[in-house]
């Protein structure tokens, strides 16, 4: 295998031969450097078979690794990510051309701090007369994860923490437009795990991902489960792979505003949500539905909060710019609204984060998942029609929806009607991810397959362990389940009244005809302290 020095020598010779006609100044330019990726170490491989084999070996080693080491590895991943927030964001924006550096820093900070780890995997124990049953969560094995370019490092970090916390390893097939950033980041995370004492290659990927490599990953016999965060075609391919798949497909989240809402706050919240990272996040607001009586006032609040309203010729020019043959022009996905508006001759500062235009419900700005900060706005007669329109615009993705209203019954109706994985009330959409909101975060929102916000529990199987005849832990509990300790009742065997025979809520039949030294099972729910207080003599014959 060629080492880095040899590769650079070859590159230098090629540059020299191609540049014989160049000036002396050009000949003295620095040599082109090949990125230093050690194939086969810290997660980077040249083909799917090698990546899967390494992940399987790492899984076997992780199975023998103490749990506290796994916990330490996860903490190292969090700390390493926090130490490289700015570099992660800059690399992602430069390579993909999507989003804003400042927003990516906050998104990655959120993932590092609020992705659940092993603490969410608490087992459940059940004890009773027959012994002890423990319901535990066990790892699945090697997971194949298909990740997008939109939330590149966020998805990798969120998946890695969740899947490794559950005891799995993962093979990533990343989006080709983010491959360099994610190769660097995956190696960084693997190094953090190794420093904690965990095995290398807990996360692997190939250096040249393609559609073909994604298909090979889905069908590879060494992969136990497929996780997909992406658009409709890749979700369909995963569901047809013959393996269990957890799929986060597209979304088209509506934002409904009724006449009871605080319009100033609603406008600010929608701008904040819809403009986060230039709208490339699947959960953020994609269209605005307003009740007619407040629609004009809401538009004024949008403009006052810094949004730009498109009208007339500007709207027509924007339609031609962004929509090509019924599809979104990918050239403008994830771009600042100032860049998009400049293309139609409108100049605004970068402080302007969103543009909107009043259109009909059938307009592409409403019906398409645009993934850019230009939103369609339309009005409806009343709140009932607004909710019905939201259901239509969401297209049955069961992903995300938001509503701004002070009427609790309307919020309840909207939640039931949309039946989405994330429903946010009177806040920006990203509150549903734990940003300026409560709860953990997730960046694989499996609305398609129904798991919703994924976490470490998603990547496990339930395992039950039962012990019969021992560990009757409930016998040691304080207090008693008996409804009454007296009066004495008739014995179920000898049919005579007995001081040792009592009624118990959990054991309706009572008995006193037992060996003198034994305690009747009828009273197994009662603690010794209760029996001492009862002042009954257990050795007295019936």
C-alpha positions in Angstrom: 0.0 0.0 0.0 1.3 3.5 -0.9 2.2 5.6 2.1 1.5 9.4 2.2 5.0 10.4 1.3 5.0 8.3 -1.8 1.6 9.6 -2.9 2.7 13.2 -2.4 5.9 12.4 -4.5 3.7 11.1 -7.3 1.4 14.1 -7.1 4.4 16.5 -7.2 5.9 14.7 -10.3 2.5 15.0 -12.1 2.2 18.7 -11.2 5.8 19.2 -12.4 5.1 17.5 -15.8 1.9 19.4 -16.3 3.4 22.7 -15.3 6.5 22.8 -17.6 5.0 25.7 -19.4 4.2 27.6 -16.3 6.1 30.6 -15.0 8.7 30.3 -12.3 6.3 31.7 -9.8 3.8 29.0 -10.5 6.4 26.3 -10.3 7.4 27.5 -6.8 3.9 27.2 -5.5 3.3 24.7 -2.5 2.8 21.1 -3.4 -0.7 19.7 -3.4 -1.2 17.8 -0.2 -3.3 14.6 0.0 -5.6 14.5 3.2 -4.1 12.2 5.8 -6.5 9.4 6.1 -5.1 6.1 7.5 -7.3 3.6 5.7 -8.2 0.7 8.1 -7.6 2.8 11.2 -10.0 4.9 13.2 -12.9 3.9 11.1 -12.0 4.8 7.5 -12.0 2.0 4.8 -12.0 1.7 1.1 -14.9 -0.7 0.6 -18.1 -1.8 2.4 -16.9 -5.4 3.1 -13.8 -4.1 5.0 -15.9 -1.5 6.9 -18.4 -4.1 8.0 -15.8 -6.7 8.9 -14.0 -4.1 11.1 -17.3 -3.1 12.7 -18.1 -6.7 13.5 -14.7 -7.3 15.1 -15.2 -4.1 17.1 -18.6 -5.3 18.2 -17.1 -8.6 19.5 -14.5 -6.6 21.4 -17.1 -4.2 22.8 -19.1 -7.1 24.1 -16.2 -8.0 26.3 -15.4 -4.4 27.3 -16.6 -3.2 30.8 -19.7 -1.1 30.7 -17.9 1.8 32.5 -15.4 2.0 29.6 -18.3 2.3 27.1 -19.7 5.1 29.3 -16.3 6.8 29.3 -16.0 6.5 25.6 -19.4 8.3 25.1 -18.3 11.1 27.4 -15.1 11.4 25.4 -17.1 11.7 22.2 -19.2 14.5 23.7 -16.2 16.4 25.0 -14.3 16.0 21.7 -17.3 17.3 19.8 -17.6 20.3 22.1 -13.9 21.0 21.7 -14.3 21.1 17.9 -17.6 22.8 17.4 -16.4 25.7 15.3 -14.2 23.5 13.1 -17.0 21.0 12.5 -19.4 23.8 11.4 -16.8 25.6 9.2 -15.8 22.3 7.5 -19.5 21.3 6.9 -20.5 24.7 5.4 -17.4 24.9 3.2 -17.8 21.3 1.8 -21.6 21.1 1.5 -22.4 24.8 0.8 -25.4 24.5 3.1 -26.5 26.4 6.1 -24.9 28.9 8.5 -21.7 28.3 10.6 -23.2 29.9 13.7 -26.4 27.7 13.5 -24.4 24.6 13.0 -22.3 25.3 16.1 -25.5 25.5 18.2 -26.9 22.4 16.5 -23.8 20.3 17.2 -23.7 21.7 20.8 -27.2 20.5 21.3 -26.4 17.0 20.0 -23.3 16.7 22.2 -25.1 17.8 25.3 -28.6 16.3 25.0 -28.3 13.1 23.1 -29.2 10.4 25.6 -26.5 7.8 26.5 -26.6 4.7 28.6 -28.7 6.4 31.3 -31.9 5.8 29.1 -31.3 2.0 29.1 -32.6 1.3 32.7 -33.8 -2.3 33.1 -37.1 -3.2 34.7 -37.5 -5.9 37.4 -40.7 -7.7 38.5 -40.8 -9.9 41.5 -43.6 -12.0 43.1 -44.5 -15.4 44.4 -42.8 -17.2 41.6 -39.5 -15.4 41.7 -37.8 -12.6 39.7 -38.0 -11.5 36.1 -35.6 -8.9 34.7 -36.4 -7.1 31.4 -33.2 -5.8 30.0 -32.2 -4.1 26.7 -29.5 -5.9 24.7 -27.6 -4.7 21.6 -28.5 -5.7 18.1 -25.0 -6.0 16.6 -23.7 -4.0 13.6 -26.0 -1.3 12.3 -25.9 0.3 8.9 -26.7 4.0 8.9 -27.4 6.1 5.8 -26.9 9.8 6.6 -27.7 13.1 4.8 -25.7 16.1 3.7 -28.1 18.6 5.4 -27.3 17.7 9.0 -24.1 15.9 8.4 -22.1 16.0 11.6 -25.2 16.3 13.8 -26.6 13.0 12.5 -23.3 11.2 12.8 -22.8 12.3 16.4 -26.3 11.6 17.4 -26.4 8.1 15.8 -23.0 7.2 17.2 -23.8 8.2 20.8 -27.1 6.4 20.7 -26.0 3.2 18.9 -22.7 2.8 20.9 -24.5 3.5 24.2 -26.8 0.5 23.3 -23.7 -1.7 22.8 -23.8 -1.7 19.0 -21.2 -0.7 16.4 -22.2 1.2 13.2 -21.2 1.4 9.6 -22.0 4.8 8.0 -22.7 5.4 4.3 -22.5 9.2 4.3 -23.7 11.6 1.6 -20.9 12.1 -1.0 -21.1 15.9 -0.7 -20.1 15.7 3.0 -17.6 12.8 2.8 -14.4 14.7 3.7 -15.9 16.4 6.7 -17.4 13.2 8.0 -14.3 11.1 7.4 -12.4 13.6 9.5 -15.1 13.7 12.2 -15.5 9.9 12.3 -11.8 9.4 12.8 -11.9 12.1 15.6 -14.7 10.2 17.4 -13.0 6.9 17.1 -9.8 8.3 18.5 -11.8 9.7 21.5 -13.2 6.2 22.1 -9.8 4.5 21.9 -8.4 7.0 24.4 -11.2 5.9 26.8 -10.1 2.3 26.5 -12.8 1.2 24.0 -12.0 -0.8 20.8 -11.1 1.0 17.6 -13.6 1.1 14.7 -16.8 1.4 16.7 -17.8 3.6 13.8 -16.7 2.9 10.3 -17.3 4.3 6.8 -15.9 4.2 3.3 -13.9 7.1 1.9 -15.8 7.2 -1.4 -19.5 6.7 -0.6 -21.9 6.2 -3.5 -25.5 5.1 -4.2 -24.1 1.7 -5.0 -22.2 1.5 -1.7 -25.4 2.4 0.1 -27.3 -0.4 -1.6 -24.5 -2.8 -0.8 -24.6 -1.8 2.9 -28.4 -2.3 3.1 -28.0 -5.9 1.7 -24.8 -6.9 3.4 -25.3 -10.1 5.5 -23.2 -8.6 8.3 -25.7 -5.8 8.9 -28.4 -6.4 11.4 -30.5 -3.3 11.0 -30.7 -0.3 8.7 -31.1 3.3 9.9 -31.9 5.9 7.3 -32.0 9.6 7.7 -32.9 11.0 4.3 -35.4 11.5 1.5 -38.1 9.4 0.0 -36.0 7.3 -2.5 -33.4 6.1 0.1 -36.2 5.3 2.6 -38.0 3.2 0.0 -34.8 1.4 -0.8 -34.2 0.6 2.9 -37.8 -0.7 3.3 -37.2 -3.0 0.4 -33.8 -4.3 1.6 -35.2 -7.3 3.4 -33.9 -6.1 6.7 -35.6 -4.3 9.6 -35.3 -0.5 8.9 -35.7 2.6 11.1 -36.5 5.3 8.6 -36.6 9.1 9.0 -38.1 10.3 5.7 -39.0 13.8 4.5 -41.2 16.3 6.2 -43.2 19.4 5.3 -44.1 20.9 8.7 -47.0 23.3 8.7 -47.2 26.3 11.1 -50.7 27.2 12.0 -51.6 30.6 13.6 -55.1 31.3 14.8 -56.8 34.5 16.0 -56.1 33.8 19.7 -52.3 33.7 19.3 -49.8 36.3 20.4 -49.0 37.4 16.9 -45.8 39.2 17.6 -44.4 36.2 19.4 -45.8 33.8 16.8 -44.0 35.7 14.0 -40.7 35.8 15.9 -40.9 32.1 16.7 -41.7 31.1 13.1 -38.8 33.1 11.8 -36.4 31.6 14.3 -37.6 28.1 13.5 -37.9 28.3 9.7 -34.5 30.1 9.3 -32.5 27.8 11.5 -29.5 26.7 9.3 -31.4 28.1 6.4 -34.3 25.7 6.7 -32.4 22.5 5.8 -33.6 20.7 8.9 -36.6 18.4 8.3 -38.5 19.5 11.4 -38.5 23.2 10.8 -41.5 25.2 9.5 -42.0 24.9 5.8 -45.3 26.8 5.2 -47.5 29.2 7.2 -51.3 28.8 7.5 -53.1 31.8 9.0 -56.7 32.4 10.0 -58.0 35.1 7.7 -59.0 37.6 10.4 -55.4 38.0 11.6 -53.5 37.2 8.4 -52.7 40.8 7.4 -51.6 41.6 11.0 -49.4 38.5 11.1 -47.7 39.5 7.8 -47.0 43.0 9.3 -45.4 41.3 12.4 -43.2 39.2 10.1 -41.9 42.2 8.4 -41.4 44.0 11.7 -39.4 41.1 12.9 -37.0 41.3 9.9 -38.6 39.0 7.3 -38.9 40.1 3.7 -42.3 39.8 1.9 -42.3 38.9 -1.8 -45.1 40.4 -3.9 -46.0 40.9 -7.5 -43.1 40.7 -10.0 -40.7 39.7 -7.2 -42.8 36.7 -6.4 -43.0 35.7 -10.1 -39.2 36.0 -10.4 -38.7 33.9 -7.3 -41.0 31.2 -8.7 -39.0 31.0 -11.9 -35.7 31.0 -9.9 -36.6 28.3 -7.3 -39.0 25.9 -9.2 -37.8 23.9 -12.2 -40.1 21.4 -13.8 -42.1 21.1 -10.5 -39.0 20.5 -8.4 -36.9 22.7 -6.2 -33.8 24.2 -7.7 -31.1 22.4 -5.7 -28.6 25.3 -6.4 -30.4 27.4 -3.7 -31.0 24.7 -1.0 -29.6 25.8 2.3 -28.5 29.2 1.0 -28.9 32.5 3.0 -32.0 34.4 2.0 -29.9 37.4 1.1 -28.1 35.2 -1.6 -31.4 34.0 -3.0 -33.0 37.5 -3.1 -30.0 38.9 -4.8 -30.6 36.6 -7.7 -33.9 38.5 -8.4 -32.4 41.9 -7.8 -33.4 42.4 -4.2 -30.6 43.3 -1.8 -31.0 42.7 1.9 -28.4 42.2 4.7 -27.5 38.8 6.1 -29.4 39.8 9.2 -32.6 39.1 7.2 -33.1 35.3 7.8 -36.4 34.6 6.0 -38.6 35.6 3.1 -42.3 34.7 2.6 -45.0 35.2 0.0 -48.8 34.9 0.2 -49.9 32.3 -2.3 -52.6 29.7 -2.8 -52.5 26.3 -0.9 -51.7 24.5 -4.1 -48.6 26.6 -4.8 -45.2 24.8 -4.9 -43.9 27.0 -2.0 -46.5 25.3 0.2 -46.6 21.8 -1.2 -42.8 21.1 -1.7 -40.2 20.5 1.0 -38.1 23.5 -0.1 -35.2 23.3 2.4 -34.5 27.0 2.0 -35.6 30.1 3.9 -38.4 31.2 1.5 -41.9 30.1 2.8 -45.3 30.0 1.3 -48.1 31.8 3.3 -51.8 31.3 2.8 -55.0 32.1 4.7 -58.1 30.1 5.6 -61.5 31.2 7.0 -61.2 29.7 10.5 -59.2 27.5 12.8 -61.0 24.3 11.8 -60.0 24.9 8.2 -56.5 25.7 9.2 -56.1 22.4 10.9 -57.6 20.6 7.9 -55.2 22.4 5.6 -52.2 21.5 7.9 -53.1 17.8 7.6 -53.2 18.1 3.8 -49.9 20.1 3.5 -48.1 17.7 5.8 -48.7 14.9 3.2 -49.1 12.1 5.8 -45.4 12.1 6.6 -46.3 12.1 10.3 -43.2 14.2 11.0 -43.6 17.6 12.6 -46.2 20.4 12.9 -46.5 23.6 15.0 -49.4 25.7 16.1 -49.7 29.1 17.7 -52.9 29.5 19.7 -54.0 30.2 23.3 -57.0 27.9 23.0 -56.1 24.5 24.5 -59.0 22.7 22.8 -57.7 23.8 19.4 -54.1 22.7 20.2 -55.5 19.3 21.3 -57.5 19.0 18.0 -54.4 19.9 16.0 -52.3 17.3 17.8 -54.8 14.6 17.2 -55.5 15.5 13.6 -51.8 15.6 12.5 -50.6 12.7 14.6 -47.0 13.7 14.0 -43.9 12.6 15.8 -43.2 16.2 17.0 -45.9 18.7 17.7 -44.8 22.1 19.1 -47.2 24.6 20.6 -46.4 28.4 20.8 -42.7 28.0 20.2 -40.2 27.6 17.4 -40.2 24.1 15.8 -36.7 23.3 17.1 -38.1 23.4 20.7 -39.3 19.9 19.8 -35.6 18.8 19.5 -34.7 20.2 22.9 -33.3 23.5 21.7 -35.0 26.2 23.8 -37.2 23.3 24.9 -37.3 20.4 27.3 -36.5 16.8 26.6 -33.7 15.0 24.8 -32.6 15.6 21.2 -32.7 13.2 18.2 -31.6 13.8 14.6 -33.1 10.6 13.1 -36.9 11.3 13.5 -38.4 8.0 12.3 -41.9 9.2 11.4 -42.0 6.9 8.4 -41.6 3.7 10.4 -43.1 5.0 13.6 -40.3 5.0 16.1 -40.4 8.8 16.3 -37.4 10.5 18.1 -34.8 7.8 18.2 -32.5 7.2 21.2 -30.3 4.4 22.5 -33.4 2.2 23.3 -34.4 2.3 19.6 -31.2 0.4 18.7 -31.8 -2.5 21.2 -33.8 -5.7 21.5 -35.7 -6.6 24.6 -34.2 -9.5 26.6 -36.0 -11.2 29.4 -34.2 -13.2 32.2 -36.4 -15.1 34.7 -35.4 -16.8 37.9 -38.0 -19.1 39.5 -38.4 -19.7 43.2 -36.0 -17.2 44.6 -35.6 -13.4 45.1 -39.1 -12.8 46.3 -38.2 -9.2 46.8 -41.8 -8.1 47.5 -41.7 -10.0 50.8 -39.4 -7.4 52.2 -41.5 -4.4 51.3 -42.7 -2.2 54.1 -46.4 -2.1 54.9 -49.1 -4.6 53.9 -51.5 -5.2 51.1 -54.2 -6.5 53.5 -57.4 -4.6 53.6 -57.8 -5.6 57.3 -55.9 -7.6 59.9 -59.0 -8.7 61.8 -61.5 -10.1 62.7 -60.4 -13.8 62.3 -62.1 -15.7 59.5 -63.0 -19.3 59.0 -60.1 -21.5 57.9 -60.5 -22.8 54.4 -59.4 -26.2 55.4 -60.9 -27.1 58.8 -63.8 -24.6 58.5 -63.2 -23.4 62.0 -62.6 -19.9 63.3 -58.9 -19.2 64.0 -56.8 -16.3 65.2 -54.2 -17.2 62.6 -56.6 -16.9 59.7 -57.2 -13.4 58.2 -58.6 -11.9 55.1 -56.1 -10.4 52.7 -56.8 -8.4 49.5 -54.1 -10.3 47.5 -55.0 -13.8 48.9 -58.8 -14.2 49.4 -58.4 -17.8 50.7 -57.0 -18.1 54.2 -55.7 -21.1 56.1 -54.5 -22.0 59.6 -53.8 -25.7 59.2 -50.0 -25.4 58.6 -47.0 -26.6 60.5 -46.6 -24.7 63.8 -43.3 -23.1 62.7 -44.4 -21.9 59.3 -45.9 -18.6 58.2 -48.9 -19.0 55.9 -48.4 -17.9 52.3 -51.6 -16.0 52.7 -49.7 -13.4 54.7 -46.6 -13.2 52.4 -47.5 -9.6 51.5 -47.1 -8.5 55.1 -43.9 -7.4 56.7 -42.6 -8.9 60.0 -43.2 -5.6 61.6 -46.9 -5.8 60.9 -47.1 -9.3 62.4 -45.3 -8.2 65.5 -47.8 -5.5 66.0 -50.7 -7.9 65.5 -49.6 -9.8 68.7 -50.7 -13.1 67.3 -49.0 -16.3 68.3 -48.1 -18.3 65.2 -47.2 -21.5 67.1 -50.5 -21.9 68.8 -52.3 -24.8 67.3 -55.6 -24.2 65.5 
